[in-house]
Amino acid sequence: MSEAEMNAYRFNSGKEPTDEMLAQIMREVAEDAKKGNEDAANKYLEDMRQEMKADEAKWADRINKIKNGKH
């Protein structure tokens, strides 16, 4: 099936999609969902790393204050 045929199809056209069209649509939706999920997971991990760095800096500061007698 050509890309032009896929782009021309609309669910509200009153015509049922062919099995080939439906399979292609489902593949594209699955790919988009997978990419979105990967992007969200990567952002979550990066946010967690940033929070860990901030927490490490805060604790290092506290430890240094205690070591230097500046509670």
N, C-alpha and C positions, 0 to 999 in steps of 0.2 A: 504494500500500500504506500502510495506516495505521501510525502509530507503535506503537499497541497490538499490532498483528499482528507487527511487527518485534521488539518487546520480548518477546513471548510465545514466539517461536521459539527453540529450543535445538538445537544440532548433535547432541547426544546423545539426541534424542527418537526416533531411528530413522527419521525422515522426512527425505527430501532437501529442501533449500530450493528454492523456485521460482527461476527465472532472475531475476525481479524482486527477490526477497529477497537472492539472492547478489550482484547488482549493487549493491544498497543497502548491504549489509554491506561490500563491497569499497570503495565510496566513503567510507564512514565510517572504515574502517581507514586508507585513504590520507590522509584529512583529519587524522586523529590522528597519523599518522606525520609528515606535513608539519609540523604544529604542534610536535611534539616535536623535530624536526630544527631548526626555526627557533629554538626556545627554547634548545636546546643550543648552537647557533652563536652566539646572542646572549650567552649566559653565557660562552662561551669568549672572545669578543671583549672583553667587559667585564673578565674576569680578566686578559687580556693587557694591556689599558689600565692596569689597576691595577699590574701588574708593571712596566710601562714607567715609570709615575710614580715608583714606588719606586726603580727603577734610576736615573732622572734625578736624583732627590734625592740618592742615594748618590754619583753622579758629581759633582754640583754641590758637595757637601760636600768631596770629595777635591780638586777643583780649587781651591776656596777655601782649603783648608789649605795646598796647595802655593803658591798666590799669596801667602799670608800668612807663608810660611816655616815652617809647622808640619807638617812631613812626618809 
